[in-house]
Amino acid sequence: MSELLTVDEALALVTAEARSLEPRRVALKTALGCLLAEEAVSDVDSPPHDKAMMDGFAVVASDTSAEREVVETVMAGAVPTVALGPGQATRIMTGAPLPAGADAVIPVERSETLGEGRVRFLGPTIAAGKHVMRRGESVAAGDVVVAEGARVRPIEIAVLAEAGCAEPSVVPAPRVAVLSTGDELVGADQKPRAGQIRNSNGPMLVAAVRDAGATPLDLGAAVDTPQALRLALGAGLARADVLLLSGGVSAGDKDLVPGLLAELGVRKVFHKVAVKPGKPLWFGVRDASENDPSGAGHRCWVFGLPGNPVSSLVGFSLFVRPLLAALGGAPFVQPATAPVRLARAFSQPPGRETYLPARVDAGVAQVLPWRGSADIAALAGANALLRVPAAGGEFAAGQQLDALLI
């Protein structure tokens, strides 16, 4: 294997290190988007009683009397107290339990109130079971209501709630600490002074983490001193499943991060990939330690993304997003690309696999003007990164290439 890994070689190494996070029980309201780690079983019948499906009158279907005595009114949440006999009916609301003896509901629209507690029914007779849902007809106690491995959507939240699964066991969303590094960085709310720039990578990566279904932990920015970086790196390793760094991984005098990570027990898997932009990308793993009494010795995956924002976005899209999906219990999959046709011809010199900002509409890709990996403004109009093979070449209008949708 060459010193500079291809994208596919680097992805294979990330894949080899990927594994699902350990399941844990979480509050139901926080389970959205997670994979269920065990089948969910209902502890009750649903519905828990024979219930009315419409507002109207509960009746005995075999009783064909046109006029009936109304013996009581039952609202949803109440319990009927009078069993129905011949010539009787119960005024009932949607969802309320049927009284003993009743086996059908006549809609209120087919009734006429006569006064003195009596009602007349209009139209044909009604069949047994009409406008009634029987106890356990939807789910019986002991039934599996959501299978193991199912993705928890809003509808699964409702089903789990009805089944009494208040703390389901799920593969949790990965916790991702995002740390930007650099003496030159200031916040978005600050006016940069001479030599300073606003930190755009941090907010971008926090948003990208959230968009990928993971839980971001924003560590802000750290200056390029060993003391500040060691403290910030240690906090990320202790608090997150993934530590996502921006900057400090190239080869400059102040690119201190790789050495500090080694001191903190992070095992380097690779450094540098034959991709443009994003060549300096760093990936490593801090393996779990059973001898750490602090509980901070859990396994943590670490990415060092280049400081230029387009490079960071390319690295996140190619390598981080697939790992986050795998940690959340999904199979590790290659980054999702789509075939597109070129709107115009262009040329690309050979070298590294290259990702160009592009706009894709109806399957046609327009390469956008771009001035290099620091030109984040060029991405504002992009919805894709056009993948250009390392061999480069002349690409004609209408020719097909792959695009990574962003």
C-alpha positions as CSV (number, residue, x, y, z in Angstrom):
1,M,0.0,0.0,0.0
2,S,1.4,3.4,-0.9
3,E,2.1,6.0,1.8
4,L,-0.7,8.2,0.5
5,L,-4.0,6.2,0.8
6,T,-6.7,6.3,-1.9
7,V,-10.2,7.2,-0.7
8,D,-11.3,3.6,-1.0
9,E,-8.2,2.3,1.0
10,A,-8.9,4.9,3.7
11,L,-12.6,4.0,3.8
12,A,-11.7,0.3,4.2
13,L,-9.6,1.2,7.2
14,V,-12.5,3.2,8.7
15,T,-14.8,0.3,8.0
16,A,-12.5,-2.1,9.8
17,E,-12.6,0.1,13.0
18,A,-16.4,0.6,12.9
19,R,-18.7,-1.1,15.3
20,S,-22.2,-0.4,16.7
21,L,-22.4,1.3,20.0
22,E,-23.6,-0.7,23.0
23,P,-27.4,-0.6,23.4
24,R,-28.8,1.3,26.4
25,R,-32.2,2.2,27.8
26,V,-33.3,5.7,27.1
27,A,-36.4,7.8,27.8
28,L,-38.9,7.2,25.0
29,K,-38.9,10.9,24.0
30,T,-35.1,10.7,23.2
31,A,-35.4,7.5,21.1
32,L,-36.3,9.2,17.9
33,G,-34.0,8.2,15.0
34,C,-32.3,5.4,17.0
35,L,-32.4,1.6,16.1
36,L,-34.4,-0.5,18.5
37,A,-32.0,-3.0,20.2
38,E,-34.7,-5.5,21.2
39,E,-38.2,-6.3,20.2
40,A,-40.9,-4.3,21.9
41,V,-43.7,-6.2,23.5
42,S,-47.1,-4.8,24.5
43,D,-48.1,-5.3,28.1
44,V,-51.8,-4.5,27.4
45,D,-54.5,-5.3,24.9
46,S,-55.2,-2.5,22.4
47,P,-57.9,-1.4,22.6
48,P,-58.2,-2.4,26.2
49,H,-62.0,-2.9,25.9
50,D,-64.6,-3.2,23.2
51,K,-65.0,0.5,22.1
52,A,-67.2,2.7,20.1
53,M,-65.7,4.0,16.9
54,M,-68.2,6.8,16.4
55,D,-70.4,9.1,18.5
56,G,-73.9,7.5,18.7
57,F,-75.8,4.8,20.5
58,A,-74.6,1.4,21.7
59,V,-77.3,-1.2,20.9
60,V,-78.0,-4.9,20.7
61,A,-77.9,-5.5,16.9
62,S,-80.5,-8.3,17.1
63,D,-83.0,-5.9,18.7
64,T,-84.9,-4.3,15.8
65,S,-87.0,-1.8,17.9
66,A,-87.2,1.6,16.1
67,E,-87.6,3.4,19.4
68,R,-85.4,2.8,22.5
69,E,-85.0,3.9,26.1
70,V,-81.7,5.7,26.6
71,V,-80.5,4.2,29.9
72,E,-77.2,6.2,30.4
73,T,-74.5,8.3,28.6
74,V,-70.9,7.1,28.5
75,M,-68.1,9.5,27.7
76,A,-64.6,8.4,26.6
77,G,-62.7,7.6,29.8
78,A,-65.8,6.6,31.7
79,V,-67.1,3.1,32.4
80,P,-70.7,2.0,31.6
81,T,-72.7,0.8,34.6
82,V,-75.9,-0.4,33.0
83,A,-76.1,-3.6,30.9
84,L,-78.4,-3.2,27.9
85,G,-81.7,-5.1,27.7
86,P,-84.4,-5.3,25.0
87,G,-85.6,-1.9,23.9
88,Q,-82.7,0.0,25.4
89,A,-79.7,2.0,24.1
90,T,-76.7,3.8,25.6
91,R,-75.6,7.2,24.4
92,I,-71.9,6.7,23.8
93,M,-68.9,8.8,22.6
94,T,-66.0,7.8,20.3
95,G,-63.5,5.7,22.3
96,A,-65.8,4.9,25.2
97,P,-66.3,1.2,26.3
98,L,-69.4,-0.6,25.2
99,P,-71.8,-1.6,27.9
100,A,-72.5,-5.2,28.6
101,G,-74.8,-6.7,26.0
102,A,-74.1,-4.2,23.3
103,D,-72.5,-5.3,20.1
104,A,-72.9,-2.4,17.6
105,V,-73.1,1.4,17.5
106,I,-75.7,3.4,15.5
107,P,-74.2,6.8,14.5
108,V,-75.8,9.8,16.0
109,E,-76.7,11.0,12.5
110,R,-79.1,8.2,12.2
111,S,-81.0,9.1,15.4
112,E,-83.8,11.4,16.4
113,T,-84.2,12.5,20.0
114,L,-87.9,12.1,21.2
115,G,-87.6,13.5,24.7
116,E,-88.2,11.8,28.1
117,G,-85.0,9.8,27.6
118,R,-86.0,8.1,24.4
119,V,-84.5,7.9,20.9
120,R,-85.8,6.8,17.5
121,F,-83.4,5.2,14.9
122,L,-83.6,6.0,11.2
123,G,-82.7,3.8,8.3
124,P,-82.0,0.1,8.0
125,T,-81.1,-2.2,10.9
126,I,-77.4,-2.5,11.8
127,A,-75.2,-5.5,11.8
128,A,-73.4,-6.8,14.9
129,G,-69.9,-5.4,15.1
130,K,-70.7,-2.2,13.1
131,H,-68.7,0.8,14.3
132,V,-67.1,-1.2,17.1
133,M,-63.5,-2.2,17.7
134,R,-63.1,-5.3,19.8
135,R,-60.7,-5.6,22.7
136,G,-57.2,-6.6,21.6
137,E,-58.2,-6.4,17.9
138,S,-55.2,-4.1,17.2
139,V,-52.7,-5.6,19.6
140,A,-53.0,-8.4,22.2
141,A,-50.9,-8.3,25.4
142,G,-47.7,-10.1,24.6
143,D,-47.6,-9.2,20.9
144,V,-44.4,-7.8,19.4
145,V,-45.3,-4.3,18.3
146,V,-42.0,-3.1,16.9
147,A,-39.2,-5.5,15.7
148,E,-35.6,-5.4,16.8
149,G,-33.6,-3.3,14.5
150,A,-36.4,-1.0,13.5
151,R,-35.6,2.7,13.1
152,V,-37.7,4.6,15.6
153,R,-39.8,7.2,13.8
154,P,-42.6,9.3,15.2
155,I,-45.1,6.5,14.6
156,E,-42.9,4.0,16.5
157,I,-42.8,6.5,19.4
158,A,-46.6,6.3,19.4
159,V,-46.7,2.5,19.2
160,L,-44.1,2.1,21.9
161,A,-46.0,4.5,24.2
162,E,-49.2,2.6,23.8
163,A,-47.4,-0.7,24.5
164,G,-45.9,0.7,27.8
165,C,-42.3,0.8,26.5
166,A,-41.3,4.0,28.4
167,E,-37.6,3.2,28.3
168,P,-36.8,1.2,25.1
169,S,-33.4,-0.4,24.6
170,V,-31.8,1.3,21.6
171,V,-28.5,1.7,19.9
172,P,-27.9,5.3,20.9
173,A,-27.1,8.2,18.6
174,P,-23.3,8.8,18.7
175,R,-22.1,11.7,20.8
176,V,-19.7,13.8,18.7
177,A,-17.5,16.4,20.2
178,V,-16.5,19.1,17.7
179,L,-13.3,21.1,18.4
180,S,-11.8,23.8,16.2
181,T,-8.1,24.7,16.6
182,G,-6.2,27.8,15.8
183,D,-4.9,31.0,17.3
184,E,-6.6,32.9,14.5
185,L,-10.2,31.9,15.3
186,V,-12.8,34.1,16.8
187,G,-16.6,33.5,17.1
188,A,-19.3,34.4,14.6
189,D,-20.4,37.2,17.0
190,Q,-17.0,38.9,17.0
191,K,-15.4,41.3,14.5
192,P,-12.0,39.8,13.4
193,R,-9.0,41.9,14.1
194,A,-5.8,41.8,12.0
195,G,-4.7,38.2,11.4
196,Q,-8.0,36.8,12.7
197,I,-10.9,34.9,11.0
198,R,-14.3,33.8,12.2
199,N,-14.7,30.2,13.1
200,S,-16.9,28.8,10.3
201,N,-15.8,25.1,10.6
202,G,-17.1,24.6,14.1
203,P,-20.7,25.7,13.4
204,M,-20.7,23.8,10.0
205,L,-19.5,20.6,11.6
206,V,-21.9,20.8,14.5
207,A,-24.7,21.2,12.0
208,A,-23.4,18.4,9.9
209,V,-23.3,16.1,12.9
210,R,-26.9,16.9,13.8
211,D,-27.9,16.4,10.2
212,A,-26.3,13.0,10.3
213,G,-28.6,12.0,13.2
214,A,-25.8,12.2,15.8
215,T,-25.7,14.3,19.0
216,P,-23.1,17.2,18.7
217,L,-21.2,18.6,21.6
218,D,-19.6,21.9,20.7
219,L,-16.2,22.3,22.4
220,G,-15.6,25.7,20.7
221,A,-12.1,26.6,19.7
222,A,-8.7,26.0,21.3
223,V,-5.6,28.0,20.7
224,D,-2.5,26.3,19.4
225,T,-0.6,25.6,22.7
226,P,0.1,22.2,24.0
227,Q,-1.7,23.0,27.3
228,A,-4.9,24.3,25.8
229,L,-5.1,21.6,23.2
230,R,-4.3,18.7,25.6
231,L,-7.1,20.0,27.9
232,A,-9.6,20.3,25.1
233,L,-8.7,16.9,23.5
234,G,-9.0,15.2,26.8
235,A,-12.5,16.7,27.4
236,G,-13.6,15.4,24.0
237,L,-12.2,11.9,24.5
238,A,-13.9,11.7,27.9
239,R,-17.3,13.0,26.9
240,A,-17.9,11.7,23.4
241,D,-18.0,8.6,21.2
242,V,-16.4,10.5,18.3
243,L,-14.0,13.4,18.6
244,L,-14.1,15.6,15.5
245,L,-11.2,18.1,15.1
246,S,-10.8,20.9,12.6
247,G,-7.2,22.1,11.9
248,G,-3.9,21.3,13.4
249,V,-3.2,18.0,11.5
250,S,-1.1,19.2,8.6
251,A,2.7,19.6,8.8
252,G,3.1,23.2,10.1
253,D,5.1,24.3,13.1
254,K,1.9,24.5,15.2
255,D,0.2,21.4,13.9
256,L,0.4,19.8,17.3
257,V,-2.7,17.6,17.4
258,P,-1.3,14.2,16.1
259,G,1.5,14.2,18.8
260,L,-0.9,15.1,21.6
261,L,-3.4,12.5,20.5
262,A,-0.7,9.9,20.7
263,E,0.2,11.1,24.3
264,L,-3.5,10.7,25.2
265,G,-3.6,7.1,24.1
266,V,-5.2,7.5,20.6
267,R,-3.9,4.9,18.1
268,K,-3.3,6.4,14.7
269,V,-4.9,4.4,11.9
270,F,-3.9,6.6,9.0
271,H,-2.8,10.2,8.2
272,K,-3.2,11.7,4.7
273,V,-5.5,10.6,1.9
274,A,-5.1,11.1,-1.9
275,V,-8.1,13.4,-2.1
276,K,-8.5,17.0,-3.1
277,P,-9.4,18.9,-1.1
278,G,-8.7,17.2,2.2
279,K,-5.4,15.4,1.9
280,P,-4.1,15.9,5.5
281,L,-7.1,14.0,7.1
282,W,-6.1,12.1,10.2
283,F,-8.0,9.1,11.7
284,G,-7.4,7.2,14.9
285,V,-9.1,5.3,17.7
286,R,-8.7,5.5,21.5
287,D,-9.5,1.9,22.5
288,A,-11.6,1.2,25.6
289,S,-9.8,0.7,28.9
290,E,-11.2,-1.5,31.6
291,N,-8.8,0.0,34.1
292,D,-10.0,3.6,34.0
293,P,-11.9,4.2,37.2
294,S,-13.2,7.6,35.9
295,G,-15.4,5.8,33.4
296,A,-13.9,8.0,30.7
297,G,-12.0,5.1,29.1
298,H,-14.6,4.1,26.6
299,R,-13.8,3.6,22.9
300,C,-13.6,6.9,21.0
301,W,-13.1,7.4,17.3
302,V,-11.1,10.5,16.3
303,F,-11.0,12.4,13.1
304,G,-8.6,15.3,12.4
305,L,-10.0,17.3,9.5
306,P,-8.0,19.9,7.7
307,G,-8.7,23.5,8.7
308,N,-9.9,24.8,5.3
309,P,-13.7,24.6,5.4
310,V,-14.3,22.8,2.1
311,S,-11.6,20.2,3.0
312,S,-13.5,19.7,6.3
313,L,-16.8,19.2,4.6
314,V,-15.3,16.7,2.1
315,G,-13.7,14.7,4.8
316,F,-16.9,14.7,6.9
317,S,-19.0,13.6,3.9
318,L,-16.6,10.9,2.8
319,F,-15.5,9.4,6.1
320,V,-17.3,10.7,9.2
321,R,-20.9,10.4,8.1
322,P,-20.6,6.7,7.1
323,L,-18.9,6.0,10.5
324,L,-21.7,7.8,12.4
325,A,-24.3,5.6,10.7
326,A,-22.4,2.5,11.6
327,L,-22.0,3.5,15.2
328,G,-25.8,4.0,15.3
329,G,-26.3,0.4,14.3
330,A,-26.7,0.7,10.6
331,P,-24.4,-1.3,8.2
332,F,-21.3,0.6,7.1
333,V,-22.0,1.9,3.6
334,Q,-20.0,3.9,1.1
335,P,-20.9,7.6,0.8
336,A,-24.1,7.9,-1.2
337,T,-23.4,9.2,-4.7
338,A,-25.7,9.6,-7.7
339,P,-24.9,9.6,-11.5
340,V,-25.1,13.0,-13.1
341,R,-24.5,14.4,-16.6
342,L,-22.2,17.4,-17.1
343,A,-23.8,20.6,-18.2
344,R,-20.5,21.8,-19.7
345,A,-17.1,20.5,-20.7
346,F,-14.2,20.9,-18.3
347,S,-10.7,19.5,-17.8
348,Q,-9.0,18.3,-14.7
349,P,-5.2,17.5,-14.4
350,P,-4.3,14.0,-13.0
351,G,-3.3,13.7,-9.4
352,R,-5.8,13.0,-6.5
353,E,-9.5,12.1,-6.5
354,T,-11.1,15.5,-6.6
355,Y,-14.5,16.8,-5.3
356,L,-15.7,20.0,-7.0
357,P,-18.6,22.1,-5.7
358,A,-21.5,21.6,-8.2
359,R,-25.2,22.4,-8.6
360,V,-27.3,19.4,-9.7
361,D,-30.8,19.9,-11.1
362,A,-32.8,17.1,-12.8
363,G,-29.6,15.0,-13.0
364,V,-27.5,17.6,-14.7
365,A,-24.4,19.0,-12.9
366,Q,-23.1,22.5,-13.3
367,V,-19.6,22.9,-11.9
368,L,-19.4,26.1,-9.8
369,P,-16.6,28.6,-9.9
370,W,-14.3,27.7,-7.0
371,R,-11.1,29.2,-5.8
372,G,-9.8,26.4,-3.6
373,S,-10.4,24.7,-0.3
374,A,-10.8,28.0,1.7
375,D,-13.6,29.2,-0.6
376,I,-16.6,28.1,1.6
377,A,-18.8,30.8,-0.1
378,A,-18.7,28.8,-3.3
379,L,-20.5,26.0,-1.5
380,A,-23.5,28.2,-0.6
381,G,-25.0,27.6,-4.0
382,A,-23.9,23.9,-4.2
383,N,-26.0,20.9,-3.5
384,A,-23.4,18.3,-4.6
385,L,-19.7,17.6,-4.8
386,L,-18.7,16.3,-8.2
387,R,-16.3,13.3,-8.0
388,V,-13.5,13.5,-10.5
389,P,-11.3,10.4,-10.8
390,A,-7.6,10.7,-9.9
391,A,-6.7,10.1,-13.5
392,G,-8.3,13.4,-14.5
393,G,-8.8,14.2,-18.2
394,E,-11.0,16.0,-20.5
395,F,-14.7,15.7,-19.7
396,A,-17.3,16.5,-22.3
397,A,-20.7,18.1,-21.9
398,G,-23.3,15.3,-21.3
399,Q,-20.6,12.9,-20.0
400,Q,-21.6,11.0,-16.9
401,L,-19.8,11.3,-13.5
402,D,-20.8,10.6,-9.9
403,A,-21.8,13.3,-7.5
404,L,-21.9,13.2,-3.7
405,L,-25.1,15.0,-2.7
406,I,-24.7,17.4,0.2
